[in-house]
């Protein structure tokens, strides 16, 4: 995590790019590739995590709901409460074929996988698989 933490609450998006994503077992789950901003409320909706591959080749991308992360200032990373094997089975996509992240069915699938709430009425997030 970069040095642009301000007042312990705000940080610049560029400081997160490339930051490590780990789980509570300290397994490497990838790194932050992009942040997706909801243009209606101005909040971060998803972090796109790059996992696998070597030097960016053969990696898979995952859009993870921002609410699924926990900021770990001491380790300078983001914590995601999933097992490494779970992430391998998470809804993902190729860097040349991004999904429509505003599409309600896609959002429900992703939020359901991570056990987070979607903004769409009538959706019911389920427990982590």
MOPAC internal coordinates of N, CA, C and O (Angstrom, degrees):
PM7 1SCF
backbone

  N    0.0000 0     0.00 0     0.00 0    0    0    0
  C    1.4390 1     0.00 0     0.00 0    1    0    0
  C    1.5097 1   107.95 1     0.00 0    2    1    0
  O    1.2310 1   120.40 1   -44.03 1    3    2    1
  N    1.2756 1   116.85 1   135.97 1    3    2    1
  C    1.4543 1   122.00 1  -177.54 1    5    3    2
  C    1.5161 1   112.79 1   -69.51 1    6    5    3
  O    1.2310 1   121.35 1     8.16 1    7    6    5
  N    1.3080 1   115.01 1  -171.84 1    7    6    5
  C    1.4525 1   120.38 1  -174.31 1    9    7    6
  C    1.5186 1   113.56 1   -98.36 1   10    9    7
  O    1.2310 1   119.36 1  -173.41 1   11   10    9
  N    1.3155 1   118.83 1     6.59 1   11   10    9
  C    1.4570 1   120.74 1  -173.80 1   13   11   10
  C    1.5265 1   113.06 1   -89.67 1   14   13   11
  O    1.2310 1   119.95 1  -146.22 1   15   14   13
  N    1.3227 1   117.71 1    33.78 1   15   14   13
  C    1.4581 1   120.14 1   174.25 1   17   15   14
  C    1.5120 1   107.22 1   -78.13 1   18   17   15
  O    1.2310 1   120.50 1   -52.13 1   19   18   17
  N    1.3157 1   116.65 1   127.87 1   19   18   17
  C    1.4520 1   121.41 1  -177.15 1   21   19   18
  C    1.5208 1   108.76 1  -122.47 1   22   21   19
  O    1.2310 1   120.73 1   -53.24 1   23   22   21
  N    1.3099 1   116.21 1   126.76 1   23   22   21
  C    1.4663 1   122.37 1   179.32 1   25   23   22
  C    1.5219 1   112.29 1    57.67 1   26   25   23
  O    1.2310 1   119.50 1  -161.05 1   27   26   25
  N    1.3296 1   118.57 1    18.95 1   27   26   25
  C    1.4508 1   121.68 1   178.88 1   29   27   26
  C    1.5148 1   114.20 1    70.52 1   30   29   27
  O    1.2310 1   119.71 1  -177.67 1   31   30   29
  N    1.3163 1   118.17 1     2.33 1   31   30   29
  C    1.4603 1   120.58 1  -174.57 1   33   31   30
  C    1.5197 1   113.97 1  -124.85 1   34   33   31
  O    1.2310 1   120.01 1   148.56 1   35   34   33
  N    1.3035 1   117.58 1   -31.44 1   35   34   33
  C    1.4576 1   121.55 1  -177.42 1   37   35   34
  C    1.5203 1   110.36 1  -113.04 1   38   37   35
  O    1.2310 1   120.74 1   -36.00 1   39   38   37
  N    1.3183 1   116.20 1   144.00 1   39   38   37
  C    1.4443 1   120.31 1   171.91 1   41   39   38
  C    1.5082 1   109.05 1  -148.44 1   42   41   39
  O    1.2310 1   121.08 1   -23.34 1   43   42   41
  N    1.2998 1   115.55 1   156.66 1   43   42   41
  C    1.4613 1   119.11 1  -178.57 1   45   43   42
  C    1.5210 1   109.83 1   -78.07 1   46   45   43
  O    1.2310 1   120.71 1   -31.97 1   47   46   45
  N    1.3143 1   116.26 1   148.03 1   47   46   45
  C    1.4642 1   121.37 1  -179.69 1   49   47   46
  C    1.5195 1   110.74 1   -61.35 1   50   49   47
  O    1.2310 1   120.01 1   144.77 1   51   50   49
  N    1.3214 1   117.58 1   -35.23 1   51   50   49
  C    1.4665 1   119.92 1  -177.74 1   53   51   50
  C    1.5217 1   112.13 1   -63.98 1   54   53   51
  O    1.2310 1   119.68 1   155.26 1   55   54   53
  N    1.3236 1   118.22 1   -24.74 1   55   54   53
  C    1.4647 1   119.74 1   178.63 1   57   55   54
  C    1.5196 1   111.80 1   -71.37 1   58   57   55
  O    1.2310 1   119.97 1   160.19 1   59   58   57
  N    1.3248 1   117.66 1   -19.81 1   59   58   57
  C    1.4698 1   121.03 1  -179.58 1   61   59   58
  C    1.5263 1   112.77 1   -88.91 1   62   61   59
  O    1.2310 1   119.99 1   157.49 1   63   62   61
  N    1.3219 1   117.62 1   -22.51 1   63   62   61
  C    1.4594 1   120.46 1  -177.30 1   65   63   62
  C    1.5271 1   110.10 1   -59.88 1   66   65   63
  O    1.2310 1   121.31 1   -55.67 1   67   66   65
  N    1.3056 1   115.10 1   124.33 1   67   66   65
  C    1.4606 1   120.77 1   179.77 1   69   67   66
  C    1.5102 1   114.44 1    86.18 1   70   69   67
  O    1.2310 1   119.88 1   172.84 1   71   70   69
  N    1.3316 1   117.83 1    -7.16 1   71   70   69
  C    1.4664 1   119.75 1   179.87 1   73   71   70
  C    1.5142 1   111.14 1   -64.28 1   74   73   71
  O    1.2310 1   121.32 1   -31.09 1   75   74   73
  N    1.3081 1   115.09 1   148.91 1   75   74   73
  C    1.4597 1   122.01 1  -179.45 1   77   75   74
  C    1.5188 1   111.30 1   -70.31 1   78   77   75
  O    1.2310 1   121.62 1   -32.98 1   79   78   77
  N    1.3279 1   114.51 1   147.02 1   79   78   77
  C    1.4568 1   122.64 1   171.07 1   81   79   78
  C    1.5197 1   105.37 1  -117.57 1   82   81   79
  O    1.2310 1   121.12 1   -54.69 1   83   82   81
  N    1.3328 1   115.46 1   125.31 1   83   82   81
  C    1.4655 1   120.71 1  -179.98 1   85   83   82
  C    1.5098 1   109.27 1  -131.10 1   86   85   83
  O    1.2310 1   121.50 1   -16.62 1   87   86   85
  N    1.3317 1   114.74 1   163.38 1   87   86   85
  C    1.4604 1   118.81 1   172.94 1   89   87   86
  C    1.5270 1   108.60 1  -102.24 1   90   89   87
  O    1.2310 1   120.43 1     0.97 1   91   90   89
  N    1.3166 1   116.78 1  -179.03 1   91   90   89
  C    1.4742 1   120.96 1  -176.12 1   93   91   90
  C    1.5228 1   112.42 1   -66.58 1   94   93   91
  O    1.2310 1   120.43 1   162.07 1   95   94   93
  N    1.3190 1   116.77 1   -17.93 1   95   94   93
  C    1.4670 1   121.42 1   177.48 1   97   95   94
  C    1.5351 1   110.80 1   -89.31 1   98   97   95
  O    1.2310 1   120.80 1  -172.16 1   99   98   97
  N    1.3448 1   116.07 1     7.84 1   99   98   97
  C    1.4652 1   124.05 1  -179.57 1  101   99   98
  C    1.5332 1   113.42 1    64.73 1  102  101   99
  O    1.2310 1   120.68 1  -156.92 1  103  102  101
  N    1.3358 1   116.30 1    23.08 1  103  102  101
  C    1.4648 1   119.94 1   174.36 1  105  103  102
  C    1.5226 1   108.37 1   -79.23 1  106  105  103
  O    1.2310 1   120.50 1   -39.30 1  107  106  105
  N    1.3019 1   116.65 1   140.70 1  107  106  105
  C    1.4535 1   122.59 1   178.61 1  109  107  106
  C    1.5251 1   109.27 1   -74.63 1  110  109  107
  O    1.2310 1   120.68 1   -57.01 1  111  110  109
  N    1.3299 1   116.30 1   122.99 1  111  110  109
  C    1.4605 1   121.40 1   179.03 1  113  111  110
  C    1.5248 1   112.06 1  -109.60 1  114  113  111
  O    1.2310 1   120.36 1  -172.94 1  115  114  113
  N    1.3142 1   116.91 1     7.06 1  115  114  113
  C    1.4544 1   119.92 1   178.67 1  117  115  114
  C    1.5092 1   111.91 1   120.42 1  118  117  115
  O    1.2310 1   121.61 1    24.48 1  119  118  117
  N    1.3317 1   114.52 1  -155.52 1  119  118  117
  C    1.4593 1   120.61 1  -179.28 1  121  119  118
  C    1.5212 1   109.69 1  -145.56 1  122  121  119
  O    1.2310 1   121.49 1   -19.92 1  123  122  121
  N    1.3286 1   114.75 1   160.08 1  123  122  121
  C    1.4622 1   121.30 1  -179.48 1  125  123  122
  C    1.5317 1   108.97 1   -75.83 1  126  125  123
  O    1.2310 1   121.36 1   -55.11 1  127  126  125
  N    1.3208 1   115.00 1   124.89 1  127  126  125
  C    1.4639 1   121.89 1  -179.61 1  129  127  126
  C    1.5381 1   110.55 1  -101.98 1  130  129  127
  O    1.2310 1   120.44 1   138.68 1  131  130  129
  N    1.3330 1   116.76 1   -41.32 1  131  130  129
  C    1.4676 1   122.69 1  -177.02 1  133  131  130
  C    1.5214 1   109.77 1  -150.89 1  134  133  131
  O    1.2310 1   121.05 1   -20.97 1  135  134  133
  N    1.3115 1   115.61 1   159.03 1  135  134  133
  C    1.4619 1   121.95 1   169.51 1  137  135  134
  C    1.5212 1   106.71 1  -118.11 1  138  137  135
  O    1.2310 1   120.67 1   -46.84 1  139  138  137
  N    1.3235 1   116.32 1   133.16 1  139  138  137
  C    1.4589 1   121.96 1   179.68 1  141  139  138
  C    1.5266 1   108.15 1  -104.69 1  142  141  139
  O    1.2310 1   120.77 1   -59.49 1  143  142  141
  N    1.3208 1   116.14 1   120.51 1  143  142  141
  C    1.4599 1   123.02 1  -175.73 1  145  143  142
  C    1.5214 1   109.88 1   -99.73 1  146  145  143
  O    1.2310 1   120.76 1   -47.38 1  147  146  145
  N    1.3249 1   116.15 1   132.62 1  147  146  145
  C    1.4612 1   121.58 1   174.41 1  149  147  146
  C    1.5305 1   107.01 1   -77.09 1  150  149  147
  O    1.2310 1   120.41 1   -63.96 1  151  150  149
  N    1.3097 1   116.82 1   116.04 1  151  150  149
  C    1.4641 1   119.94 1  -175.69 1  153  151  150
  C    1.5229 1   112.86 1   -71.91 1  154  153  151
  O    1.2310 1   119.79 1   164.90 1  155  154  153
  N    1.3335 1   118.01 1   -15.10 1  155  154  153
  C    1.4619 1   119.73 1   179.26 1  157  155  154
  C    1.5199 1   111.99 1   -79.78 1  158  157  155
  O    1.2310 1   120.11 1   139.16 1  159  158  157
  N    1.3313 1   117.39 1   -40.84 1  159  158  157
  C    1.4684 1   118.49 1  -178.02 1  161  159  158
  C    1.5290 1   113.32 1  -113.95 1  162  161  159
  O    1.2310 1   120.22 1   175.97 1  163  162  161
  N    1.3422 1   117.18 1    -4.03 1  163  162  161
  C    1.4502 1   120.65 1   176.34 1  165  163  162
  C    1.5209 1   115.00 1    75.19 1  166  165  163
  O    1.2310 1   119.73 1  -170.01 1  167  166  165
  N    1.3200 1   118.13 1     9.99 1  167  166  165
  C    1.4627 1   121.70 1  -178.41 1  169  167  166
  C    1.5235 1   110.75 1   -98.80 1  170  169  167
  O    1.2310 1   121.41 1   -22.43 1  171  170  169
  N    1.3283 1   114.91 1   157.57 1  171  170  169
  C    1.4544 1   119.82 1   175.08 1  173  171  170
  C    1.5216 1   107.68 1   -69.75 1  174  173  171
  O    1.2310 1   120.21 1   -54.80 1  175  174  173
  N    1.3168 1   117.21 1   125.20 1  175  174  173
  C    1.4610 1   121.32 1   179.55 1  177  175  174
  C    1.5302 1   110.45 1   -95.32 1  178  177  175
  O    1.2310 1   120.47 1   135.27 1  179  178  177
  N    1.3226 1   116.70 1   -44.73 1  179  178  177
  C    1.4642 1   121.73 1  -176.71 1  181  179  178
  C    1.5211 1   109.68 1  -140.84 1  182  181  179
  O    1.2310 1   121.39 1   -29.91 1  183  182  181
  N    1.3099 1   114.95 1   150.09 1  183  182  181
  C    1.4563 1   121.48 1   165.77 1  185  183  182
  C    1.5158 1   105.64 1  -108.98 1  186  185  183
  O    1.2310 1   120.22 1   -49.28 1  187  186  185
  N    1.3015 1   117.19 1   130.72 1  187  186  185
  C    1.4578 1   121.02 1   176.73 1  189  187  186
  C    1.5230 1   106.69 1   -89.49 1  190  189  187
  O    1.2310 1   121.51 1   -60.04 1  191  190  189
  N    1.3365 1   114.71 1   119.96 1  191  190  189
  C    1.4538 1   122.42 1  -177.58 1  193  191  190
  C    1.5266 1   108.60 1  -105.11 1  194  193  191
  O    1.2310 1   121.17 1   -47.74 1  195  194  193
  N    1.3147 1   115.36 1   132.26 1  195  194  193
  C    1.4531 1   122.08 1   175.47 1  197  195  194
  C    1.5235 1   107.70 1   -98.58 1  198  197  195
  O    1.2310 1   120.50 1   -52.20 1  199  198  197
  N    1.3386 1   116.64 1   127.80 1  199  198  197
  C    1.4627 1   121.44 1  -176.91 1  201  199  198
  C    1.5252 1   110.49 1  -136.58 1  202  201  199
  O    1.2310 1   121.16 1   -40.33 1  203  202  201
  N    1.3037 1   115.39 1   139.67 1  203  202  201
  C    1.4624 1   120.56 1   176.45 1  205  203  202
  C    1.5094 1   111.58 1    83.68 1  206  205  203
  O    1.2310 1   121.50 1     4.08 1  207  206  205
  N    1.2894 1   114.73 1  -175.92 1  207  206  205
  C    1.4595 1   120.15 1   179.46 1  209  207  206
  C    1.5208 1   111.41 1    73.40 1  210  209  207
  O    1.2310 1   121.67 1    -1.35 1  211  210  209
  N    1.3090 1   114.42 1   178.65 1  211  210  209
  C    1.4602 1   121.45 1   179.55 1  213  211  210
  C    1.5184 1   108.14 1  -130.13 1  214  213  211
  O    1.2310 1   120.74 1   -56.35 1  215  214  213
  N    1.3285 1   116.20 1   123.65 1  215  214  213
  C    1.4634 1   122.33 1   179.09 1  217  215  214
  C    1.5308 1   111.67 1    54.37 1  218  217  215
  O    1.2310 1   120.39 1  -141.29 1  219  218  217
  N    1.3324 1   116.86 1    38.71 1  219  218  217
  C    1.4555 1   121.01 1   178.27 1  221  219  218
  C    1.5131 1   115.11 1    83.61 1  222  221  219
  O    1.2310 1   119.65 1   176.60 1  223  222  221
  N    1.3222 1   118.28 1    -3.40 1  223  222  221
  C    1.4587 1   121.26 1   179.43 1  225  223  222
  C    1.5253 1   109.43 1   -97.77 1  226  225  223
  O    1.2310 1   120.91 1   -50.84 1  227  226  225
  N    1.3197 1   115.87 1   129.16 1  227  226  225
  C    1.4544 1   120.65 1   178.54 1  229  227  226
  C    1.5143 1   114.38 1    79.42 1  230  229  227
  O    1.2310 1   120.48 1  -172.49 1  231  230  229
  N    1.3262 1   116.69 1     7.51 1  231  230  229
  C    1.4592 1   118.60 1   179.86 1  233  231  230
  C    1.5219 1   110.53 1   -78.75 1  234  233  231
  O    1.2310 1   121.60 1   -22.26 1  235  234  233
  N    1.3179 1   114.55 1   157.74 1  235  234  233
  C    1.4567 1   122.25 1   177.98 1  237  235  234
  C    1.5194 1   106.88 1  -111.45 1  238  237  235
  O    1.2310 1   120.48 1   -34.08 1  239  238  237
  N    1.3167 1   116.69 1   145.92 1  239  238  237
  C    1.4579 1   121.73 1   178.84 1  241  239  238
  C    1.5174 1   109.78 1  -106.95 1  242  241  239
  O    1.2310 1   121.48 1   -35.70 1  243  242  241
  N    1.3292 1   114.78 1   144.30 1  243  242  241
  C    1.4581 1   122.10 1   178.95 1  245  243  242
  C    1.5146 1   108.20 1  -133.10 1  246  245  243
  O    1.2310 1   120.25 1   -49.41 1  247  246  245
  N    1.3214 1   117.13 1   130.59 1  247  246  245
  C    1.4583 1   120.97 1   172.31 1  249  247  246
  C    1.5214 1   106.38 1   -92.34 1  250  249  247
  O    1.2310 1   121.48 1   -65.89 1  251  250  249
  N    1.3196 1   114.77 1   114.11 1  251  250  249
  C    1.4662 1   121.04 1  -177.16 1  253  251  250
  C    1.5210 1   108.15 1  -108.65 1  254  253  251
  O    1.2310 1   119.89 1   -50.86 1  255  254  253
  N    1.3362 1   117.82 1   129.14 1  255  254  253
  C    1.4602 1   119.01 1   177.51 1  257  255  254
  C    1.5321 1   110.83 1   -55.20 1  258  257  255
  O    1.2310 1   120.82 1   -46.67 1  259  258  257
  N    1.3070 1   116.03 1   133.33 1  259  258  257
  C    1.4564 1   121.18 1  -177.83 1  261  259  258
  C    1.5320 1   111.07 1   -56.00 1  262  261  259
  O    1.2310 1   120.71 1   145.67 1  263  262  261
  N    1.3204 1   116.25 1   -34.33 1  263  262  261
  C    1.4683 1   119.93 1  -178.72 1  265  263  262
  C    1.5286 1   112.88 1   -68.21 1  266  265  263
  O    1.2310 1   119.55 1   168.49 1  267  266  265
  N    1.3297 1   118.46 1   -11.51 1  267  266  265
  C    1.4633 1   121.98 1   178.98 1  269  267  266
  C    1.5298 1   111.99 1   -81.99 1  270  269  267
  O    1.2310 1   120.38 1   167.52 1  271  270  269
  N    1.3305 1   116.88 1   -12.48 1  271  270  269
  C    1.4670 1   120.97 1  -177.15 1  273  271  270
  C    1.5183 1   111.94 1   -93.84 1  274  273  271
  O    1.2310 1   122.03 1   -24.48 1  275  274  273
  N    1.3139 1   113.72 1   155.52 1  275  274  273
  C    1.4538 1   122.23 1   170.34 1  277  275  274
  C    1.5228 1   106.15 1  -126.65 1  278  277  275
  O    1.2310 1   120.37 1   -50.54 1  279  278  277
  N    1.3146 1   116.90 1   129.46 1  279  278  277
  C    1.4521 1   121.86 1   179.71 1  281  279  278
  C    1.5182 1   109.13 1   -77.40 1  282  281  279
  O    1.2310 1   120.06 1   -52.20 1  283  282  281
  N    1.3010 1   117.49 1   127.80 1  283  282  281
  C    1.4649 1   122.76 1   178.47 1  285  283  282
  C    1.5257 1   107.55 1  -114.62 1  286  285  283
  O    1.2310 1   120.68 1   -86.87 1  287  286  285
  N    1.3297 1   116.30 1    93.13 1  287  286  285
  C    1.4636 1   121.02 1  -176.15 1  289  287  286
  C    1.5232 1   112.01 1   -65.25 1  290  289  287
  O    1.2310 1   120.52 1   143.04 1  291  290  289
  N    1.3279 1   116.62 1   -36.96 1  291  290  289
  C    1.4652 1   119.78 1  -178.08 1  293  291  290
  C    1.5245 1   111.92 1   -63.23 1  294  293  291
  O    1.2310 1   120.69 1   137.09 1  295  294  293
  N    1.3208 1   116.28 1   -42.91 1  295  294  293
  C    1.4661 1   121.65 1  -178.74 1  297  295  294
  C    1.5239 1   112.84 1   -89.08 1  298  297  295
  O    1.2310 1   120.70 1   173.22 1  299  298  297
  N    1.3290 1   116.26 1    -6.78 1  299  298  297
  C    1.4608 1   122.47 1  -177.54 1  301  299  298
  C    1.5220 1   111.25 1    53.15 1  302  301  299
  O    1.2310 1   121.73 1  -126.66 1  303  302  301
  N    1.3393 1   114.29 1    53.34 1  303  302  301
  C    1.4606 1   120.35 1   178.69 1  305  303  302
  C    1.5257 1   108.76 1  -151.42 1  306  305  303
  O    1.2310 1   121.23 1    -3.08 1  307  306  305
  N    1.3148 1   115.25 1   176.92 1  307  306  305
  C    1.4533 1   121.61 1   173.25 1  309  307  306
  C    1.5157 1   107.77 1  -109.42 1  310  309  307
  O    1.2310 1   120.73 1   -45.81 1  311  310  309
  N    1.3253 1   116.22 1   134.19 1  311  310  309
  C    1.4609 1   121.11 1   177.54 1  313  311  310
  C    1.5173 1   109.36 1   -96.09 1  314  313  311
  O    1.2310 1   121.26 1   -43.23 1  315  314  313
  N    1.3200 1   115.19 1   136.77 1  315  314  313
  C    1.4540 1   122.88 1   177.40 1  317  315  314
  C    1.5164 1   106.52 1  -128.78 1  318  317  315
  O    1.2310 1   120.37 1   -58.07 1  319  318  317
  N    1.3204 1   116.90 1   121.93 1  319  318  317
  C    1.4574 1   121.63 1  -172.97 1  321  319  318
  C    1.5341 1   111.74 1   -83.39 1  322  321  319
  O    1.2310 1   120.93 1  -113.94 1  323  322  321
  N    1.3329 1   115.83 1    66.06 1  323  322  321
  C    1.4670 1   121.87 1   174.12 1  325  323  322
  C    1.5282 1   108.00 1  -139.25 1  326  325  323
  O    1.2310 1   121.43 1   -28.02 1  327  326  325
  N    1.3042 1   114.87 1   151.98 1  327  326  325
  C    1.4595 1   120.18 1   174.37 1  329  327  326
  C    1.5252 1   108.94 1   -75.48 1  330  329  327
  O    1.2310 1   120.75 1   -27.20 1  331  330  329
  N    1.3160 1   116.17 1   152.80 1  331  330  329
  C    1.4565 1   120.64 1   179.18 1  333  331  330
  C    1.5290 1   111.04 1   -57.58 1  334  333  331
  O    1.2310 1   120.19 1   139.87 1  335  334  333
  N    1.3283 1   117.23 1   -40.13 1  335  334  333
  C    1.4672 1   120.56 1   179.92 1  337  335  334
  C    1.5295 1   111.44 1   -66.41 1  338  337  335
  O    1.2310 1   120.08 1   148.72 1  339  338  337
  N    1.3353 1   117.45 1   -31.28 1  339  338  337
  C    1.4634 1   120.54 1   176.68 1  341  339  338
  C    1.5209 1   111.02 1   -66.17 1  342  341  339
  O    1.2310 1   120.64 1   138.64 1  343  342  341
  N    1.3217 1   116.38 1   -41.36 1  343  342  341
  C    1.4552 1   119.83 1  -178.62 1  345  343  342
  C    1.5249 1   110.82 1   -62.92 1  346  345  343
  O    1.2310 1   120.66 1   145.52 1  347  346  345
  N    1.3214 1   116.35 1   -34.48 1  347  346  345
  C    1.4588 1   119.89 1   178.99 1  349  347  346
  C    1.5320 1   111.42 1   -62.34 1  350  349  347
  O    1.2310 1   120.53 1   155.92 1  351  350  349
  N    1.3421 1   116.60 1   -24.08 1  351  350  349
  C    1.4608 1   121.64 1   179.89 1  353  351  350
  C    1.5285 1   112.78 1  -103.36 1  354  353  351
  O    1.2310 1   120.27 1  -175.09 1  355  354  353
  N    1.3139 1   117.09 1     4.91 1  355  354  353
  C    1.4708 1   121.17 1  -178.68 1  357  355  354
  C    1.5197 1   110.07 1   -72.15 1  358  357  355
  O    1.2310 1   120.51 1   -23.98 1  359  358  357
  N    1.3442 1   116.63 1   156.02 1  359  358  357
  C    1.4657 1   119.18 1   175.02 1  361  359  358
  C    1.5274 1   108.69 1   -62.47 1  362  361  359
  O    1.2310 1   120.51 1   -59.51 1  363  362  361
  N    1.3046 1   116.62 1   120.49 1  363  362  361
  C    1.4530 1   121.00 1  -178.11 1  365  363  362
  C    1.5160 1   110.88 1  -134.40 1  366  365  363
  O    1.2310 1   121.25 1     3.73 1  367  366  365
  N    1.3163 1   115.20 1  -176.27 1  367  366  365
  C    1.4561 1   119.97 1  -178.51 1  369  367  366
  C    1.5186 1   109.85 1  -156.27 1  370  369  367
  O    1.2310 1   121.16 1   -14.94 1  371  370  369
  N    1.2997 1   115.38 1   165.06 1  371  370  369
  C    1.4523 1   123.20 1   179.91 1  373  371  370
  C    1.5251 1   109.05 1   -88.49 1  374  373  371
  O    1.2310 1   120.06 1   -31.97 1  375  374  373
  N    1.3138 1   117.48 1   148.03 1  375  374  373
  C    1.4655 1   119.82 1  -177.17 1  377  375  374
  C    1.5249 1   113.59 1   -64.03 1  378  377  375
  O    1.2310 1   120.04 1   164.85 1  379  378  377
  N    1.3230 1   117.53 1   -15.15 1  379  378  377
  C    1.4671 1   119.90 1   177.68 1  381  379  378
  C    1.5350 1   112.39 1   -99.27 1  382  381  379
  O    1.2310 1   120.18 1  -177.62 1  383  382  381
  N    1.3377 1   117.26 1     2.38 1  383  382  381
  C    1.4696 1   120.76 1  -177.28 1  385  383  382
  C    1.5303 1   110.17 1  -144.82 1  386  385  383
  O    1.2310 1   120.81 1  -105.61 1  387  386  385
  N    1.3336 1   116.05 1    74.39 1  387  386  385
  C    1.4629 1   121.66 1  -178.00 1  389  387  386
  C    1.5308 1   110.65 1   -75.55 1  390  389  387
  O    1.2310 1   120.19 1   -36.89 1  391  390  389
  N    1.3365 1   117.25 1   143.11 1  391  390  389
  C    1.4660 1   120.04 1   177.25 1  393  391  390
  C    1.5235 1   111.10 1   -76.93 1  394  393  391
  O    1.2310 1   121.01 1   -12.79 1  395  394  393
  N    1.3188 1   115.68 1   167.21 1  395  394  393
  C    1.4619 1   121.67 1   171.92 1  397  395  394
  C    1.5239 1   106.17 1   -83.24 1  398  397  395
  O    1.2310 1   120.26 1   -81.20 1  399  398  397
  N    1.3150 1   117.11 1    98.80 1  399  398  397
  C    1.4613 1   122.08 1  -174.46 1  401  399  398
  C    1.5175 1   113.41 1   -72.04 1  402  401  399
  O    1.2310 1   120.08 1   172.81 1  403  402  401
  N    1.3189 1   117.45 1    -7.19 1  403  402  401
  C    1.4639 1   120.75 1   175.79 1  405  403  402
  C    1.5201 1   111.15 1   -92.44 1  406  405  403
  O    1.2310 1   119.77 1   173.81 1  407  406  405
  N    1.3184 1   118.05 1    -6.19 1  407  406  405
  C    1.4581 1   122.62 1  -177.65 1  409  407  406
  C    1.5306 1   109.26 1   -74.21 1  410  409  407
  O    1.2310 1   119.67 1   -56.66 1  411  410  409
  N    1.3351 1   118.24 1   123.34 1  411  410  409
  C    1.4673 1   121.81 1  -173.88 1  413  411  410
  C    1.5336 1   114.98 1   -57.08 1  414  413  411
  O    1.2310 1   119.44 1   140.23 1  415  414  413
  N    1.3167 1   118.67 1   -39.77 1  415  414  413
  C    1.4644 1   120.06 1  -179.30 1  417  415  414
  C    1.5260 1   110.66 1   -65.19 1  418  417  415
  O    1.2310 1   120.84 1   137.75 1  419  418  417
  N    1.3168 1   115.99 1   -42.25 1  419  418  417
  C    1.4651 1   120.22 1   177.48 1  421  419  418
  C    1.5315 1   110.02 1   -61.83 1  422  421  419
  O    1.2310 1   120.56 1   133.51 1  423  422  421
  N    1.3283 1   116.54 1   -46.49 1  423  422  421
  C    1.4640 1   120.50 1  -179.35 1  425  423  422
  C    1.5243 1   111.30 1   -60.20 1  426  425  423
  O    1.2310 1   120.32 1   137.29 1  427  426  425
  N    1.3167 1   116.99 1   -42.71 1  427  426  425
  C    1.4686 1   119.95 1  -179.61 1  429  427  426
  C    1.5191 1   110.92 1   -63.32 1  430  429  427
  O    1.2310 1   120.07 1   139.36 1  431  430  429
  N    1.3323 1   117.47 1   -40.64 1  431  430  429
  C    1.4640 1   120.75 1   179.24 1  433  431  430
  C    1.5298 1   110.78 1   -62.39 1  434  433  431
  O    1.2310 1   120.58 1   134.11 1  435  434  433
  N    1.3162 1   116.49 1   -45.89 1  435  434  433
  C    1.4623 1   121.14 1  -178.14 1  437  435  434
  C    1.5288 1   110.84 1   -67.01 1  438  437  435
  O    1.2310 1   120.22 1   132.18 1  439  438  437
  N    1.3198 1   117.19 1   -47.82 1  439  438  437
  C    1.4664 1   120.21 1  -179.53 1  441  439  438
  C    1.5248 1   111.15 1   -64.82 1  442  441  439
  O    1.2310 1   120.40 1   143.84 1  443  442  441
  N    1.2925 1   116.84 1   -36.16 1  443  442  441
  C    1.4626 1   120.72 1   177.58 1  445  443  442
  C    1.5266 1   110.32 1   -63.39 1  446  445  443
  O    1.2310 1   120.42 1   136.93 1  447  446  445
  N    1.3160 1   116.81 1   -43.07 1  447  446  445
  C    1.4662 1   120.56 1  -178.87 1  449  447  446
  C    1.5269 1   111.18 1   -61.14 1  450  449  447
  O    1.2310 1   120.24 1   137.03 1  451  450  449
  N    1.3324 1   117.14 1   -42.97 1  451  450  449
  C    1.4614 1   120.79 1  -176.29 1  453  451  450
  C    1.5285 1   113.24 1   -91.39 1  454  453  451
  O    1.2310 1   120.13 1   177.41 1  455  454  453
  N    1.3322 1   117.35 1    -2.59 1  455  454  453
  C    1.4620 1   120.29 1   177.77 1  457  455  454
  C    1.5155 1   113.57 1    70.22 1  458  457  455
  O    1.2310 1   120.75 1  -147.59 1  459  458  457
  N    1.3230 1   116.17 1    32.41 1  459  458  457
  C    1.4621 1   120.93 1   179.91 1  461  459  458
  C    1.5236 1   109.32 1  -112.51 1  462  461  459
  O    1.2310 1   121.00 1   -12.20 1  463  462  461
  N    1.3075 1   115.70 1   167.80 1  463  462  461
  C    1.4624 1   120.50 1  -178.19 1  465  463  462
  C    1.5162 1   111.14 1   -90.73 1  466  465  463
  O    1.2310 1   121.26 1   -41.86 1  467  466  465
  N    1.3179 1   115.19 1   138.14 1  467  466  465
  C    1.4578 1   121.10 1   174.18 1  469  467  466
  C    1.5213 1   108.50 1   -96.14 1  470  469  467
  O    1.2310 1   120.33 1   -20.79 1  471  470  469
  N    1.3171 1   116.98 1   159.21 1  471  470  469
  C    1.4575 1   121.31 1  -179.30 1  473  471  470
  C    1.5223 1   112.54 1   -80.70 1  474  473  471
  O    1.2310 1   119.89 1   171.04 1  475  474  473
  N    1.3354 1   117.81 1    -8.96 1  475  474  473
  C    1.4531 1   119.91 1  -176.95 1  477  475  474
  C    1.5185 1   111.00 1   -79.58 1  478  477  475
  O    1.2310 1   119.79 1   -50.05 1  479  478  477
  N    1.3407 1   118.00 1   129.95 1  479  478  477
  C    1.4575 1   120.47 1   178.70 1  481  479  478
  C    1.5115 1   111.54 1   -62.84 1  482  481  479
  O    1.2310 1   121.38 1   -35.50 1  483  482  481
  N    1.3142 1   114.97 1   144.50 1  483  482  481
  C    1.4633 1   120.23 1   176.10 1  485  483  482
  C    1.5040 1   113.57 1    87.19 1  486  485  483
  O    1.2310 1   119.79 1   173.72 1  487  486  485
  N    1.3329 1   118.01 1    -6.28 1  487  486  485
  C    1.4632 1   118.58 1   179.21 1  489  487  486
  C    1.5216 1   108.71 1   -84.49 1  490  489  487
  O    1.2310 1   121.38 1   -32.29 1  491  490  489
  N    1.2957 1   114.96 1   147.71 1  491  490  489
  C    1.4550 1   120.74 1  -178.32 1  493  491  490
  C    1.5200 1   109.16 1  -128.57 1  494  493  491
  O    1.2310 1   120.34 1   -77.39 1  495  494  493
  N    1.3537 1   116.95 1   102.61 1  495  494  493
  C    1.4534 1   118.01 1   178.31 1  497  495  494
  C    1.5141 1   110.53 1   -65.26 1  498  497  495
  O    1.2310 1   120.88 1   -36.03 1  499  498  497
  N    1.3119 1   115.93 1   143.97 1  499  498  497
  C    1.4497 1   120.66 1   178.85 1  501  499  498
  C    1.5130 1   109.64 1  -107.59 1  502  501  499
  O    1.2310 1   121.04 1    -9.27 1  503  502  501
  N    1.3180 1   115.61 1   170.73 1  503  502  501
  C    1.4525 1   120.19 1   179.28 1  505  503  502
  C    1.5163 1   110.10 1   -66.76 1  506  505  503
  O    1.2310 1   121.36 1   -21.43 1  507  506  505
  N    1.3304 1   115.00 1   158.57 1  507  506  505
  C    1.4637 1   119.49 1   178.67 1  509  507  506
  C    1.5099 1   109.97 1   -60.56 1  510  509  507
  O    1.2310 1   121.39 1   -34.63 1  511  510  509
  N    1.3155 1   114.95 1   145.37 1  511  510  509
  C    1.4639 1   120.92 1   179.97 1  513  511  510
  C    1.4947 1   109.79 1   -85.15 1  514  513  511
  O    1.2310 1   120.10 1   180.00 1  515  514  513

